[in-house]
Amino acid sequence: MGDRGPDNHSEVTDFILVGFRVHPEFHILLFLIFLLVYAMILLGNVGMMTIMTDPRLNTPMYFFLGNLSFIDLFYSSVIAPKAMINFWSESKSISFAGCVAQLFLFALFIVAEGLLLAAMAYDRFIAICNPLLYSVQMSARLCTQLVAGSYLCGCISSVLQTSMTFTLSFCGSRAIDHFYCDTRPLERISCSDLFISRIISFSLSSIIILPTIIVIIISYLYIVSTAVKIRSSEGRKKAFSTCSSHLGVASVLYGAVFFMYLTPDRFPELSKVASLCYTLVTPMLNPLIYSLRNKDVKEALKKLLQKKNPKI
């Protein structure tokens, strides 16, 4: 299957990020919303990473939470600043290299987050279903390997996805109908045959996303079956409280990703709304979900604030 047009891939020096198709009057409002959300992301996730340095939180669960905050902070920072700049920009352009970097970094960290959520589900499974062996099975070495493996798999997946996307030919419009560089919007403006690209995308999704979802589902099935057998009502409440936070975060992330990629191309605005859920909303909510419902985190935060201001 050949290209559907002449290969002038090398002539593309930049793209145009169309963003949201709204009246210009709403750009200021959107800018303020993005600014507020991004400020909350910075405050929440930097705060969480700082709190995780508390010696009392030196456990696998909080080690994973610290890395989750780092990932959320990083991939939202890949998207939000450029989107806010474009609300004030006439050209709304992004360089070819900038587009490659944005797609690569976003793909790396979104895959790493999915794998990290699976590792966190496994951690909760061991903690609740096999508590006597928890400290042995969830050793510091294993936790480090799980986190490093998440980043490594994210990097490999991102290299394949990004290289495949940018070997396509862009012979027509340079306007990407999205607020950041992503594979599907780039494929829409390509004049290359997309069969191989979509096969690779589907294969990567099957190899990475499907196993992580299976791990999360199976882990929580075992957790629920064990939790309902706990005689202490306080024990059951603690088990469900900890796990419901994590399950909620995973559901929002995977739900938004599936919604975006299953939305037909004729509804690009719906894809943009779904993208907002996992590029900005999820990173904003994660620190709130894990801190407001976690006694240890609240105590560590209180201790940190008291160090800064002894009068508190």
C-alpha positions as CSV (number, residue, x, y, z in Angstrom):
1,M,0.0,0.0,0.0
2,G,1.6,3.2,-1.1
3,D,1.2,6.8,0.0
4,R,-1.8,8.7,-1.2
5,G,0.2,11.8,-2.1
6,P,3.7,13.0,-2.8
7,D,6.2,12.6,0.1
8,N,7.0,16.1,1.3
9,H,7.5,15.2,4.9
10,S,10.8,16.9,5.0
11,E,9.2,20.2,4.0
12,V,7.0,20.4,7.1
13,T,8.7,22.8,9.6
14,D,5.7,23.5,11.9
15,F,2.1,22.7,12.6
16,I,-0.9,24.8,13.8
17,L,-2.7,23.7,16.9
18,V,-6.4,24.6,16.2
19,G,-7.4,24.1,19.8
20,F,-11.1,24.6,20.8
21,R,-13.4,25.9,18.2
22,V,-15.1,28.6,20.2
23,H,-15.6,32.3,19.7
24,P,-12.5,34.5,20.4
25,E,-14.4,36.1,23.4
26,F,-14.2,32.8,25.2
27,H,-10.4,32.4,24.9
28,I,-9.9,34.6,27.9
29,L,-12.2,32.4,30.0
30,L,-10.6,29.2,28.8
31,F,-7.1,30.7,29.5
32,L,-8.2,31.5,33.1
33,I,-9.7,28.0,33.6
34,F,-6.5,26.4,32.3
35,L,-4.4,28.7,34.4
36,L,-6.4,27.9,37.6
37,V,-6.3,24.2,36.9
38,Y,-2.6,24.2,36.1
39,A,-1.9,26.2,39.3
40,M,-3.8,23.6,41.3
41,I,-1.8,20.8,39.5
42,L,1.5,22.5,40.4
43,L,0.5,23.2,44.0
44,G,-1.1,19.8,44.6
45,N,1.6,17.6,43.0
46,V,4.6,19.5,44.2
47,G,3.0,19.4,47.7
48,M,2.5,15.7,47.5
49,M,6.1,15.0,46.4
50,T,7.2,17.2,49.3
51,I,5.0,15.4,51.8
52,M,6.3,12.0,50.6
53,T,9.7,12.9,52.0
54,D,8.2,12.5,55.6
55,P,10.0,9.4,57.1
56,R,6.6,8.1,58.4
57,L,5.5,7.7,54.8
58,N,8.4,5.5,53.8
59,T,6.2,2.7,52.6
60,P,5.6,1.2,49.1
61,M,2.2,2.8,48.7
62,Y,3.6,6.3,49.3
63,F,6.6,5.6,47.2
64,F,4.2,4.9,44.3
65,L,2.1,8.0,45.2
66,G,5.2,10.2,45.0
67,N,6.0,8.9,41.5
68,L,2.4,9.3,40.5
69,S,2.5,13.0,41.5
70,F,5.8,13.4,39.5
71,I,4.2,11.8,36.4
72,D,1.0,13.9,36.7
73,L,3.1,17.1,37.1
74,F,5.3,16.3,34.2
75,Y,2.8,15.3,31.5
76,S,0.4,18.1,32.4
77,S,3.3,20.5,32.1
78,V,4.0,19.2,28.6
79,I,0.4,20.2,27.5
80,A,-0.9,23.1,29.6
81,P,1.7,25.9,29.1
82,K,1.6,25.6,25.3
83,A,-2.2,25.4,25.3
84,M,-2.4,28.6,27.4
85,I,0.1,30.4,25.1
86,N,-2.1,29.5,22.1
87,F,-5.2,31.2,23.6
88,W,-3.3,34.5,23.1
89,S,-1.4,33.6,20.0
90,E,-2.6,34.5,16.5
91,S,-0.6,31.8,14.7
92,K,-1.1,29.0,17.2
93,S,1.9,27.3,15.7
94,I,4.2,24.7,17.1
95,S,7.5,23.7,15.5
96,F,8.0,20.3,14.1
97,A,10.6,19.4,16.7
98,G,8.3,20.8,19.4
99,C,5.4,18.7,18.2
100,V,7.7,15.6,18.2
101,A,8.9,16.4,21.8
102,Q,5.3,17.0,23.0
103,L,4.0,13.7,21.6
104,F,7.0,11.7,22.8
105,L,6.9,13.0,26.4
106,F,3.2,12.8,26.8
107,A,3.1,9.3,25.4
108,L,5.9,8.3,27.7
109,F,4.3,9.5,30.9
110,I,0.7,8.5,30.1
111,V,1.8,4.9,29.5
112,A,4.0,5.1,32.6
113,E,1.1,6.3,34.7
114,G,-1.1,3.4,33.5
115,L,1.6,0.8,34.4
116,L,2.2,2.6,37.8
117,L,-1.6,2.3,38.6
118,A,-1.3,-1.4,37.9
119,A,1.7,-1.6,40.3
120,M,-0.3,0.3,42.9
121,A,-3.3,-2.2,42.5
122,Y,-0.9,-5.1,43.0
123,D,0.6,-3.3,46.1
124,R,-2.9,-3.0,47.6
125,F,-3.7,-6.6,46.8
126,I,-0.7,-7.8,48.7
127,A,-1.3,-5.4,51.6
128,I,-4.9,-6.6,52.1
129,C,-4.9,-10.2,50.9
130,N,-1.5,-11.2,52.2
131,P,-0.6,-8.7,55.0
132,L,1.8,-11.0,56.9
133,L,4.1,-11.2,53.9
134,Y,3.6,-7.6,52.7
135,S,7.0,-6.3,53.9
136,V,8.8,-9.3,52.3
137,Q,6.9,-9.4,49.0
138,M,6.8,-5.6,48.5
139,S,10.5,-5.0,49.1
140,A,12.2,-1.7,48.3
141,R,14.0,-3.5,45.4
142,L,10.7,-4.7,43.9
143,C,9.1,-1.3,44.2
144,T,12.0,0.4,42.5
145,Q,11.9,-2.2,39.7
146,L,8.2,-1.7,39.2
147,V,8.6,2.0,38.9
148,A,11.7,1.8,36.7
149,G,9.9,-0.7,34.5
150,S,6.9,1.6,34.2
151,Y,9.2,4.4,32.9
152,L,11.1,2.0,30.6
153,C,8.0,0.6,29.0
154,G,6.6,4.1,28.6
155,C,9.8,5.1,26.9
156,I,9.9,2.1,24.5
157,S,6.2,2.6,23.7
158,S,6.7,6.3,23.1
159,V,9.7,5.8,20.8
160,L,7.7,3.4,18.7
161,Q,4.5,5.5,18.6
162,T,6.3,8.8,18.0
163,S,8.7,7.5,15.3
164,M,5.8,5.8,13.5
165,T,3.6,8.9,13.6
166,F,6.3,11.2,12.3
167,T,7.4,9.0,9.5
168,L,4.0,9.8,7.9
169,S,3.8,12.3,5.1
170,F,2.0,15.6,5.7
171,C,1.2,16.9,2.3
172,G,-1.8,19.0,2.8
173,S,-3.0,21.0,5.8
174,R,-0.7,21.6,8.8
175,A,-3.7,22.4,11.1
176,I,-3.9,19.8,13.9
177,D,-7.5,19.8,15.2
178,H,-6.5,19.5,18.8
179,F,-4.9,21.5,21.6
180,Y,-1.7,19.4,21.6
181,C,0.1,17.0,19.3
182,D,-1.4,13.6,19.5
183,T,-1.4,10.6,17.2
184,R,-5.0,10.6,15.9
185,P,-5.2,14.3,15.0
186,L,-1.8,14.0,13.2
187,E,-3.1,10.9,11.3
188,R,-6.1,13.0,10.1
189,I,-3.8,15.4,8.2
190,S,-1.5,12.8,6.9
191,C,-1.6,11.7,3.2
192,S,0.1,8.4,3.9
193,D,-1.5,5.0,4.1
194,L,-2.3,4.5,7.8
195,F,-2.7,0.7,7.9
196,I,0.7,-0.1,9.4
197,S,0.6,2.9,11.8
198,R,-2.8,1.8,13.1
199,I,-1.7,-1.8,13.4
200,I,1.3,-0.7,15.5
201,S,-0.9,1.5,17.7
202,F,-3.4,-1.3,18.2
203,S,-0.6,-3.7,19.1
204,L,0.9,-1.3,21.6
205,S,-2.5,-0.8,23.2
206,S,-3.1,-4.5,23.4
207,I,0.4,-5.2,24.9
208,I,0.4,-2.4,27.4
209,I,-3.2,-1.2,28.2
210,L,-5.0,-4.6,28.3
211,P,-2.6,-6.3,30.8
212,T,-2.7,-3.3,33.1
213,I,-6.5,-3.3,33.1
214,I,-6.5,-7.0,33.8
215,V,-4.1,-6.7,36.7
216,I,-6.2,-3.8,38.2
217,I,-9.5,-5.7,37.8
218,I,-8.2,-9.0,39.2
219,S,-6.4,-7.3,42.1
220,Y,-9.6,-5.5,43.1
221,L,-11.8,-8.6,42.8
222,Y,-9.5,-10.3,45.3
223,I,-9.4,-7.2,47.5
224,V,-13.2,-6.9,47.6
225,S,-13.6,-10.6,48.3
226,T,-11.1,-10.3,51.2
227,A,-12.3,-7.0,52.5
228,V,-15.9,-8.2,53.0
229,K,-14.6,-11.1,55.2
230,I,-12.9,-8.7,57.6
231,R,-14.8,-8.8,60.8
232,S,-13.8,-5.4,62.1
233,S,-16.0,-2.6,60.6
234,E,-13.1,-0.2,61.0
235,G,-10.8,-2.6,59.1
236,R,-13.3,-2.9,56.3
237,K,-13.8,0.8,56.1
238,K,-10.0,1.4,55.9
239,A,-9.5,-1.2,53.2
240,F,-12.4,0.2,51.0
241,S,-11.4,3.8,51.6
242,T,-7.8,3.3,50.5
243,C,-8.8,1.2,47.5
244,S,-11.7,3.3,46.3
245,S,-9.4,6.3,45.9
246,H,-7.1,4.3,43.7
247,L,-9.9,2.6,41.7
248,G,-11.5,6.0,41.1
249,V,-8.3,7.5,39.7
250,A,-7.8,4.4,37.4
251,S,-11.4,4.5,36.2
252,V,-11.2,8.2,35.3
253,L,-7.9,7.8,33.4
254,Y,-8.8,4.7,31.5
255,G,-12.4,5.8,30.9
256,A,-11.3,9.1,29.4
257,V,-8.6,7.4,27.2
258,F,-11.1,4.8,25.9
259,F,-13.7,7.5,25.3
260,M,-11.3,9.6,23.3
261,Y,-9.9,6.9,21.1
262,L,-13.3,5.3,20.5
263,T,-14.9,8.6,19.5
264,P,-15.4,8.8,15.7
265,D,-13.2,11.2,13.8
266,R,-16.3,13.3,12.9
267,F,-16.6,14.4,16.6
268,P,-13.2,16.0,17.3
269,E,-14.6,18.3,19.9
270,L,-15.7,15.3,22.1
271,S,-12.2,13.9,21.8
272,K,-10.8,17.2,23.1
273,V,-13.1,17.2,26.1
274,A,-12.1,13.6,26.9
275,S,-8.5,14.6,26.6
276,L,-9.0,17.3,29.2
277,C,-10.0,14.6,31.7
278,Y,-6.6,12.9,31.6
279,T,-4.3,15.8,30.7
280,L,-5.6,18.3,33.3
281,V,-8.5,17.1,35.4
282,T,-6.9,13.8,36.6
283,P,-3.6,15.4,37.6
284,M,-5.5,18.1,39.5
285,L,-7.8,15.6,41.3
286,N,-5.2,12.9,42.2
287,P,-3.5,14.9,45.1
288,L,-6.9,15.9,46.4
289,I,-8.3,12.3,46.3
290,Y,-5.2,10.8,48.0
291,S,-4.7,13.5,50.6
292,L,-8.2,14.3,51.7
293,R,-9.0,10.6,52.3
294,N,-5.7,9.6,53.8
295,K,-5.0,10.2,57.5
296,D,-1.3,9.7,57.2
297,V,-0.9,12.2,54.4
298,K,-3.0,14.8,56.3
299,E,-0.8,14.3,59.4
300,A,2.4,14.7,57.4
301,L,1.0,17.8,55.7
302,K,0.1,19.3,59.2
303,K,3.7,18.5,60.4
304,L,5.2,20.1,57.3
305,L,3.1,23.3,57.8
306,Q,4.0,23.4,61.5
307,K,7.7,23.4,60.5
308,K,7.1,26.4,58.2
309,N,4.9,28.2,60.7
310,P,5.1,27.0,64.3
311,K,2.0,28.9,65.2
312,I,-0.2,26.5,63.2
